Amino acid sequence: MLSLSHFLVLAAILFAIGLYGVLTRKNLVGILMAVEIMLNAVLINFVAAARFADNPQGDLFALFIIAIAAAEVGVGLAIFLNIFKHTDRVTGEVLMELKE
Amino acid sequence: MNPAQYVWLIAFLPALSFLVNILFGHQLNRYGKRTGAYMSVAVMAVATLLATGALIQTQRAAPTWDKAALKDVIHFEEETLFPLEAQLRSATLQGAMQNRLDEIKAELHHAEDELHHLEELAQIRHPAENFPFKSEQPWLSMKGQEGIPIGVYIDPFAAMMLFMVSLVCLLIHLFSVEYMTGEDRYPTFFAYISLFSSAMLAMVMSRNLFHVLFFWEVMGVMSYLLIGFFYKKISAQQAMKKAFLVTKLADIGLLVGLFWIYKVFGTLDIPRLTELAPQVLIATPGIATAIGLLLFIAAIGKSAQFPLHVWLLDAMEGPTPVSAMIHAATMVAAGVYLMARAYPILEQGNSLGFIAAIGAITALFAALLAPAFTDIKKILAWSTVSQLGFMFIGLGAFGWIAAVFHLVTHAFFKALLFLCSGSMIHGSGTQDIFKMDNLAKYMPSTRWTFIIGGLSLAGVVPFAGFWSKDEILLSLKHAASDNAGYGVLLLMAYAASFLTALYITRAYIIAFEKPSEASPWDEAAWNQADFAELNMTKADLEADAKHDHLHLHDPPHESGWHITASLWTLAGGSVIIGLLGSPLFGNAFQSFIYKGSAPHIETIAAQIPGFIIGTAIAFAGITTAYILYMTNMVNITMPKQITQLLHKRFYIDELYYKFMVNPLTKLTTPTAWVDRRLLDGAIDFIAWGAGFTGNILKRVQTGRLDLYAWTIAAAALALLLGFAGFSLAGMGGGH
């Protein structure tokens, strides 16, 4: 029988993987994918908590997060595409040039 | 179908045509220069058809009266009901005993029953079940509160107004199609006049005074935009601001008046107010007077009565069709409409005498000024002010039906005269009647329609203005038999009628029958002082001429079919509408509008003395003008002081400047300093502070993504550890 802790541990592992990705990746697309993994970890927390506390609010939150994450990926990729057009690279260092 | 279900379209369609013209006007022009314009004409035509339908249905549903029996009703009202009301009023004011009050109330109640009985007897045909037509939708209602229900109320008065406004606006639209051709902002112009018509129509059909206020203000904005249509001219800018500020000043009266009505009645619903007014206000004539005066202030502003008439003359800066619209069907008519709607409230107070007095002063004062001007549009503007004065005389002399009748006939003949003036300007190239060259030869349609409009204005049998003006004078005569004060007003009204006939004949003779004194654009003929006064330069004038499509050196010519068609239709209206209210057709107009407040319906025989006096005065005015301006038999030169006084419009504008505008400007100097130094200084300081801290903090923004991510992760970890440590410590403490 699965308990709440199983889900929380799974989510924590996923979150850690995502965080690792964000911290080590140079490619912006990679960072975005890692962020998505972190978001999904949070999602699992919400859904699991909702199921075990018998309160549908968590499910609702999860739905919202999915919808907003989809939009966020769209915006993010569009920005990366434009960065790529300008500089032929999609790495974080490129963004330093935006300063002042 | 019940008119209440479709009348909203009458106002909605022109509003739609506003949207299309303002958003897609220039795109529409690709399908022909006049596409948008013709569309708005078509829309107005549909609105007019719908309004005609509503008028016919209302006429079918309204009761018809037996004139002889109706006289009994009126007699009973005057002899029994009004004295009882007066008795109750004075008893309440003197603080009579309760049982005495109850006694009078019971008597009054009895008399009212009797009146209803008499009224029913006087009805040849009883009103239909659903008459007057109403509809109601909840709006802004919250938790059991009534809110402000939105809906229409179509009684004979509203139906008549809808028909008149939509028809006159339709003809003005048609006229403008030709008149405004070649203007840069051609689609914008049609958008504006469509919304203007729409607001007036919506105001007339609204059942709630709140919506009346709403559309009243929409009209205020539209008149502002239209008066300043040629906004590149400084004089137009000034005129638009003046019109807006003066009418807004007066609108405060309407706003406060509506608050007060709501406080007293708990509703702004027109049919309910009409019903409740006698019961609620009977014992408090003071409140009724105050509300009446507040509403009247608004009407003074909107309908350009003395002393707030100053904006109307400057409003001539707008294109001529706009002048026709403002002066006939919309805007100035709104003030009279409001007064007529609020009549049941006014009746309970003592403000009517004041209203009549202001009306008489305005009528005479404006009629004195009209002959002193040479600009055809300004002559007609003064004429409007004067005729509106007549309407207020009618209202104040207990004859609101007469006032409404004059409102409708005036709308037709004044729109006609204004459109004629537009056609004259279009054809001859000048606004100055002295520079118009023998127009009778060149512009036959304009000439004959101008004659019809002019005779109607002068009050000559059988044209519209005669019947309605006569009706007002008749009410005044009735009022004068009770109260000598009204006798003075009657004399003033006669004097104003005489001057009316004089100035319109003068305008006709000089513009149409005489050769011009100088060619319009002769340098020497320029009256320098005039232009200095108007803040106009030669360049402005030439721009003016371009706007009005003046062909500077062409001979005068007749206008095209759009213009002449609208002129002849209005000329027809100026004759027919008047006849409908004449005793010859059994005062059909008055008994249609009648709803329980005395019109003075007389037999033809009793009216004949009035007819004779009215006609005699009109002919005296016309003859005097003929002798003075046509034959040159008498040559009067006015003393310089008097002409100066008239040209300066009795110095009323100067008084406003001296006592209102200049002191206000002085008052604003210190407040402007406070605004600039203290308030703006504080804001600048805050902005500087934000910039300063920003400059320090921006060093943190390295732009290195990995660094940000590490910082966030480290901070999150620190927070997590902190919480964990804190809760562990807490648990330890708990044990």
Boltz contact constraints between the chains, C-beta under 6 A:
constraints:
  - contact:
      token1: [A, 19]
      token2: [B, 713]
      max_distance: 6.0
  - contact:
      token1: [A, 22]
      token2: [B, 709]
      max_distance: 6.0
  - contact:
      token1: [A, 23]
      token2: [B, 709]
      max_distance: 6.0
  - contact:
      token1: [A, 92]
      token2: [B, 705]
      max_distance: 6.0
  - contact:
      token1: [A, 92]
      token2: [B, 706]
      max_distance: 6.0
  - contact:
      token1: [A, 95]
      token2: [B, 703]
      max_distance: 6.0
  - contact:
      token1: [A, 96]
      token2: [B, 703]
      max_distance: 6.0
  - contact:
      token1: [A, 99]
      token2: [B, 703]
      max_distance: 6.0
